[in-house]
Amino acid sequence: MDGSGTPPRGDRHPAESYEDILALETRPVPNYLREGRVPDLGADPIAASRYYDRDFFELEAKYVWSRTWQMACREEDIPNPGDYHIYEILGKSLIVTRTPDRGIKAFHNACLHRGRKLVTLNGCKDEFKCPYHGFTWKSDGTFKENPIGWDFPQWAERDMRLPEARVDTWGGFVFINFDPAAEPLMHFIQPLATDFERFDYAGRYRAAWVQKKVRCNWKATSEAFMEAHHSVTTHPQILPGIADANSQYDCPNDYVWRQFSATGVTSPFIPRLSEQEIFDYLTSGGRGRRPVAEPVEGGLPEGVTARSHMAELARAGLAAETGADYSKATDAEMLDAILYNVFPNMSFWAGYVSNITYRWRPNGLDPESAIMDIMILKPCPKDGPRPKPAPVLELGLDDPMAAAADQLGAGLCAVFEQDMGNLPYVQEGLHTSGTGLVHFGKYSELRLRALHKMIDRYIAEGQARSTEVKI
């Protein structure tokens, strides 16, 4: 039996479970941290060609990206009327803008005259005037001016508003959906929205934003951040302080999938370290995401675990920074990697300390390269105005992650560099596979399997609608 009173399953690592670790908490553990729904998604392999085949890529474009909610920007990117942010995916471009009534709309970024993009850089405008011929729309999308209106009788009785995509918001993020009939965003992300209420995502500010282009299909890129057991070979330097292979995975619904990996617990891949050794590791420089700021004064008190002491330090440090009370927060909420994926291409970290948000998408119309966004969200300090959101740092295909050290920190950049080092060779290996198949673990790679199941579902549903006989 493990700490939850449940007989161990064959698809779980025999080391202590996340439930075992939660059993040591000195504060009440919220229910969302317990393992939830674990669907049986089978054990069948998938075709390697899904990561490079042009026809499959176009099916995704037609039936997945055209119908799913996608994170476009933060509300802090467009705080004032007239502010706008450009979101692009698969050759499509949207102007996500704050309207005069302080609402948010997403207009297709194309002049209705001859198709030229209306804007090519983020900014602030009270109107969108085409640089080609001067056709102009107001910032609420209504048509304003045609310089040669006398020659367009066909427009006289037509509504020439800029076409719109669906818009919704959660946690300070702005989401778009190209499908006018899409269900509201909350229909898909409700489990995440409910669980994250305690972390005030909307009240955070973006402290860092790095955008990296990668020579790898968007799915393979996202999969590098959807399981923990690759640490043993890819990130050996983090093994002293993270429970990786014995992470917890589940799927609250079909669209939201989770991973919980405990900090302050030695990886089962290496011999167990003493609490002092774990503490020394956690307080040393260059270990990646840090739960407390440097420096850490004093050693580990006698009879106290490294995990619990690091959580206390994190509570004290964060309270001093924000003025909030974190005395009821569990060690898990102060330390652990608690990741929620939202289909198809987003991941949000839970917890009270600085949170990480990921986004993956195709790089233009290329099935064999991707764009990964890494954002760090921090609680606003108790004194002074809300910090301005960090602008994006764009890294090209050949730029090292070390170029983002000022934004992310050297330790975290080193971890991302190790991931990025794998990905081009993953893409090459998928092409040269002797079997043409990719195999996923049944439990530890549950989120990867869920991603492909949902892609197949959207494609099948889209194709079925396309072949319906209309009467």
C-alpha positions in Angstrom: 0.0 0.0 0.0 1.2 3.6 -0.6 0.5 6.6 1.6 -3.0 7.0 0.1 -4.2 3.6 1.2 -4.4 2.4 -2.4 -2.7 -0.7 -3.6 0.2 0.2 -5.9 -0.4 -0.1 -9.6 2.0 -1.7 -12.1 2.3 1.5 -14.1 3.5 3.5 -11.1 7.1 3.8 -10.0 7.6 1.8 -6.8 9.3 4.8 -5.0 7.2 7.0 -2.7 4.2 8.4 -4.4 3.1 12.0 -4.4 0.4 11.0 -2.0 3.1 9.7 0.3 4.8 13.0 0.2 1.6 14.9 0.8 1.0 12.7 3.9 3.9 14.5 5.5 2.3 18.0 5.1 1.7 19.9 8.4 -1.1 21.9 6.8 -4.5 20.7 5.4 -4.0 19.5 1.8 -6.5 20.9 -0.7 -8.3 18.3 -2.7 -7.0 19.4 -6.0 -3.6 18.1 -5.1 -4.9 14.5 -4.8 -4.7 12.3 -7.9 -7.8 12.7 -9.9 -9.3 11.0 -13.0 -6.8 8.7 -14.7 -8.5 7.5 -17.9 -7.4 4.4 -19.7 -6.1 5.7 -23.0 -4.7 2.4 -24.1 -1.1 1.4 -24.9 -1.1 1.6 -28.7 1.8 3.3 -30.5 1.3 6.2 -32.9 2.8 6.9 -36.3 6.0 8.8 -36.4 4.8 10.6 -39.5 2.4 12.6 -37.4 5.3 14.8 -36.6 6.4 15.6 -40.1 3.8 14.6 -42.7 2.5 17.6 -44.6 -1.0 16.1 -45.0 -1.4 15.4 -41.3 -0.1 18.9 -40.6 -2.8 20.4 -42.8 -5.5 18.3 -41.1 -4.4 19.8 -37.8 -4.6 23.2 -39.3 -8.1 22.7 -40.7 -9.7 20.8 -37.8 -7.7 21.6 -34.6 -6.2 25.0 -34.8 -9.3 26.5 -36.4 -11.5 25.3 -33.5 -9.5 25.5 -30.3 -9.0 28.2 -27.7 -5.5 29.6 -27.9 -3.7 32.0 -25.5 -3.0 35.2 -27.5 -1.5 37.6 -25.0 -1.8 39.0 -21.5 -4.4 41.7 -20.7 -1.4 43.7 -19.4 -0.2 43.8 -23.1 -3.3 45.9 -24.0 -4.1 47.9 -20.8 -5.6 51.0 -22.5 -8.1 51.6 -25.3 -6.4 51.5 -28.7 -3.6 49.1 -27.5 -3.3 46.1 -29.7 -1.2 42.9 -29.8 -0.7 40.7 -32.9 -1.3 37.0 -32.6 -0.2 34.7 -35.5 -0.7 31.1 -36.1 -0.4 29.0 -39.3 -0.3 32.0 -41.6 -3.3 33.6 -39.9 -3.0 37.0 -38.1 -5.3 38.6 -35.5 -5.3 42.1 -34.1 -6.2 41.6 -30.4 -7.2 45.1 -29.2 -8.7 47.0 -26.3 -11.7 48.8 -27.7 -12.9 52.3 -26.6 -15.4 50.7 -24.2 -12.5 48.8 -22.6 -13.7 45.5 -24.1 -11.4 43.2 -26.0 -11.8 42.1 -29.6 -9.7 40.1 -32.1 -9.9 41.3 -35.7 -8.5 39.4 -38.7 -5.4 41.4 -39.7 -6.3 42.0 -43.3 -7.7 44.9 -45.3 -11.0 44.0 -46.9 -9.9 45.8 -50.1 -6.8 44.0 -51.4 -5.8 42.0 -48.4 -2.7 43.8 -47.1 -2.0 43.4 -43.4 -3.3 46.4 -41.5 -0.6 46.3 -38.8 2.7 44.5 -38.6 4.0 45.7 -35.1 2.2 45.8 -31.7 1.2 49.3 -30.7 -1.7 51.7 -30.0 -4.0 53.2 -32.6 -7.5 54.8 -32.6 -8.0 53.5 -36.1 -6.6 50.8 -38.4 -5.6 52.5 -41.7 -4.3 50.2 -44.5 -0.8 51.4 -45.5 -1.5 50.4 -49.1 -4.6 52.4 -50.2 -5.8 54.1 -47.0 -9.0 52.1 -46.4 -9.7 52.7 -42.7 -11.5 51.0 -39.8 -12.2 52.3 -36.3 -10.6 50.6 -33.3 -14.0 48.9 -32.6 -13.8 47.2 -36.1 -16.5 49.4 -37.7 -15.7 50.7 -41.2 -14.7 54.4 -41.3 -13.4 55.5 -44.7 -12.8 54.4 -48.3 -10.7 57.0 -50.2 -12.3 56.0 -53.5 -15.8 55.2 -52.2 -17.4 56.5 -55.4 -15.9 53.5 -57.2 -17.3 50.9 -54.7 -21.1 50.8 -55.2 -21.0 47.2 -54.1 -20.0 48.3 -50.5 -22.9 50.7 -50.1 -25.3 48.3 -48.6 -22.8 45.8 -47.0 -21.6 45.6 -43.5 -17.8 46.1 -43.9 -16.8 45.6 -40.3 -13.5 43.8 -39.8 -14.2 40.0 -39.3 -13.7 38.9 -35.8 -12.5 35.8 -33.9 -14.0 34.7 -30.6 -12.4 36.2 -27.5 -12.4 35.2 -23.8 -10.3 35.8 -20.8 -9.0 34.0 -17.8 -6.3 34.7 -15.2 -5.1 37.9 -17.0 -4.7 36.0 -20.3 -6.6 36.8 -23.5 -7.7 33.7 -25.5 -8.9 33.6 -29.1 -10.8 31.0 -31.1 -11.4 31.1 -34.8 -14.6 29.0 -34.5 -17.6 31.4 -34.2 -19.6 28.5 -32.7 -17.0 27.5 -30.1 -18.2 26.8 -26.6 -17.1 29.4 -24.0 -13.5 29.1 -22.7 -14.7 28.0 -19.3 -16.3 24.9 -20.8 -12.8 23.6 -21.4 -10.6 25.0 -18.6 -13.0 25.0 -15.7 -10.9 22.5 -13.6 -7.9 24.7 -14.0 -9.8 27.9 -13.3 -11.3 26.5 -10.1 -8.0 25.1 -8.8 -6.1 28.3 -9.6 -8.4 30.7 -7.8 -6.1 30.7 -4.8 -3.1 31.9 -6.9 -4.5 35.1 -8.4 -3.1 34.7 -11.8 -4.8 37.9 -13.0 -3.0 39.9 -10.3 0.4 38.8 -11.4 2.7 40.5 -13.8 4.9 39.1 -16.6 8.5 39.3 -15.3 10.0 37.5 -18.2 9.0 36.4 -21.7 11.3 34.4 -24.0 10.2 33.1 -27.4 12.4 30.3 -28.9 12.2 28.9 -32.4 13.0 25.1 -32.5 13.8 22.7 -35.3 11.1 20.2 -34.2 7.4 19.7 -34.7 5.2 21.6 -32.2 3.9 18.4 -30.7 7.3 16.9 -30.0 8.4 20.2 -28.6 5.5 20.3 -26.2 6.0 16.7 -25.2 9.5 17.5 -23.9 7.7 19.4 -21.1 4.9 16.9 -20.4 6.7 14.2 -18.4 9.4 14.2 -15.7 11.4 11.0 -16.2 13.6 12.4 -18.9 15.5 14.2 -16.1 17.7 11.2 -15.4 19.6 11.6 -18.7 18.6 15.1 -19.9 18.8 17.0 -16.6 21.0 15.0 -14.2 22.0 18.1 -12.3 18.4 18.4 -10.9 18.1 14.9 -9.6 19.2 15.6 -6.0 16.1 17.8 -5.4 13.1 16.5 -7.5 10.9 13.4 -7.4 10.7 12.9 -11.2 9.9 9.3 -12.2 7.4 9.1 -9.3 5.5 12.1 -10.4 1.7 12.1 -10.3 -0.4 12.4 -13.5 -4.1 12.7 -14.2 -6.7 14.2 -16.5 -9.5 16.2 -14.8 -11.3 16.4 -18.1 -10.5 15.8 -21.8 -8.9 19.2 -22.2 -6.9 19.6 -19.0 -4.1 17.3 -18.0 -1.8 17.6 -15.0 1.6 16.6 -13.6 2.8 17.0 -10.0 6.5 16.6 -9.2 7.7 17.2 -5.7 10.7 19.4 -4.8 12.9 18.7 -1.9 12.8 14.9 -2.5 15.6 13.0 -4.1 14.9 11.4 -7.5 14.5 7.6 -7.3 17.1 7.4 -10.1 19.9 8.2 -7.6 20.7 7.0 -4.1 18.8 8.8 -1.4 20.6 11.8 0.0 20.5 13.1 3.5 18.2 16.1 4.3 21.3 18.3 4.7 22.6 17.3 1.3 19.2 18.0 -0.2 19.1 21.4 1.5 22.6 22.2 0.4 21.6 21.4 -3.2 18.4 23.4 -3.0 20.2 26.5 -1.7 23.1 26.3 -4.2 23.2 28.4 -7.3 22.4 27.2 -10.8 19.8 24.6 -10.0 17.0 26.1 -12.1 13.7 27.3 -10.8 14.3 28.5 -7.2 11.5 28.7 -4.6 13.3 31.3 -2.5 15.6 34.2 -3.4 19.3 34.2 -2.8 21.0 34.3 -0.4 19.7 31.7 2.1 21.1 32.4 5.5 21.7 29.7 8.1 21.7 25.9 7.7 19.1 23.3 8.0 17.6 23.1 11.6 18.0 19.8 13.4 15.1 17.4 12.9 13.6 19.4 10.0 13.4 18.1 6.5 14.9 20.1 3.6 11.5 20.3 1.9 9.6 21.7 4.9 12.4 24.2 5.7 12.6 25.4 2.1 8.8 25.9 2.1 9.1 28.0 5.3 11.8 30.1 3.7 9.6 30.6 0.6 6.6 31.6 2.7 8.6 34.2 4.6 10.3 35.6 1.5 7.1 35.9 -0.5 5.2 37.4 2.4 7.9 40.1 2.8 7.7 40.8 -1.0 3.9 40.9 -1.4 2.5 41.6 2.1 0.2 38.6 1.9 -0.2 35.8 4.4 1.0 32.3 3.2 0.8 30.5 6.5 -1.9 28.2 5.2 -0.2 27.3 2.0 1.1 23.7 1.8 4.7 22.9 1.1 3.6 21.6 -2.2 2.1 25.0 -3.2 5.3 26.8 -2.2 7.8 24.4 -3.9 6.5 21.8 -6.3 6.2 21.7 -10.1 2.4 21.6 -10.5 1.7 21.8 -14.2 -1.6 22.0 -15.9 -1.8 21.5 -19.7 -4.7 22.9 -21.7 -5.4 21.4 -25.1 -3.9 21.9 -27.5 -0.8 24.0 -26.7 -0.6 25.6 -23.3 0.8 24.8 -19.9 0.3 26.8 -16.6 2.2 26.2 -13.4 0.3 26.4 -10.2 1.6 27.6 -6.8 2.2 30.8 -4.9 5.7 31.6 -6.0 6.8 32.7 -9.5 4.8 30.7 -12.0 5.9 29.5 -15.5 3.6 29.5 -18.5 4.4 27.7 -21.7 2.9 28.0 -25.2 3.8 25.9 -28.3 2.7 26.4 -31.9 3.8 25.7 -35.4 6.5 28.0 -36.8 4.5 29.5 -39.7 3.4 26.8 -42.2 6.4 24.5 -41.4 5.5 21.1 -39.9 9.1 20.6 -38.8 9.7 23.7 -36.7 7.9 25.3 -33.8 7.8 28.4 -31.6 7.9 28.0 -27.8 7.0 30.8 -25.5 8.3 30.8 -21.9 6.7 33.4 -19.5 7.4 34.0 -15.9 4.6 35.5 -13.8 5.3 37.0 -10.4 3.1 38.3 -7.7 3.0 42.1 -7.7 5.0 43.6 -4.9 3.1 45.2 -2.0 4.6 48.7 -2.5 4.6 50.8 -5.6 2.8 50.6 -8.9 2.2 47.3 -10.8 5.4 46.5 -12.7 5.2 46.8 -16.5 5.1 43.5 -18.3 8.4 42.3 -19.7 8.7 42.6 -23.5 9.4 39.5 -25.6 13.0 38.3 -26.2 13.0 36.4 -29.5 15.5 33.7 -30.0 16.1 32.2 -33.4 16.7 28.6 -34.4 20.4 28.8 -33.7 20.3 31.2 -30.7 21.3 29.5 -27.4 19.0 29.7 -24.4 21.9 31.2 -22.5 21.1 34.4 -24.4 18.0 34.7 -22.1 20.0 34.4 -18.9 19.1 37.9 -17.8 15.4 37.1 -18.2 15.2 33.6 -16.9 18.3 33.1 -14.8 21.4 31.0 -15.7 20.1 27.9 -14.0 16.8 27.7 -15.7 18.4 28.6 -19.0 20.7 25.6 -18.6 17.7 23.3 -18.1 16.0 24.7 -21.2 19.2 24.4 -23.2 19.3 20.7 -22.4 15.8 20.3 -23.6 16.4 22.2 -26.8 19.5 20.1 -27.4 17.4 17.0 -27.7 14.7 18.3 -30.0 16.4 18.6 -33.4 17.6 15.1 -33.0 14.1 13.9 -32.0 12.8 15.4 -35.3 15.6 13.7 -37.3 15.0 10.4 -35.5 11.3 10.4 -36.3 12.2 10.5 -40.0 14.7 7.7 -39.8 12.7 5.4 -37.5 13.0 1.8 -38.6 9.5 1.0 -37.4 7.7 4.3 -38.1 6.1 4.1 -34.7 6.3 6.1 -31.4 5.5 4.4 -28.1 4.3 6.2 -25.0 4.3 5.0 -21.4 0.8 4.2 -20.1 0.9 6.4 -17.0 4.0 8.6 -16.9 3.3 9.7 -20.5 -0.4 10.0 -20.0 -0.5 13.7 -21.0 1.3 12.9 -24.3 -1.2 10.2 -25.1 -4.1 12.5 -24.2 -2.7 15.2 -26.6 -2.8 12.8 -29.6 -6.2 11.3 -28.7 -7.7 14.8 -28.7 -6.1 15.7 -32.0 -7.5 12.6 -33.5 -10.9 13.4 -32.0 -11.0 16.9 -33.5 -9.9 15.7 -36.9 -12.5 12.9 -36.9 -15.3 15.3 -35.8 -14.3 17.9 -38.4 -14.2 15.4 -41.2 -17.6 14.0 -40.1 -19.1 17.5 -40.3 -17.5 18.1 -43.7 -19.1 15.0 -45.1 -22.6 15.5 -43.7 -25.3 15.7 -46.4 -27.0 19.1 -46.1 -30.7 19.0 -46.9 
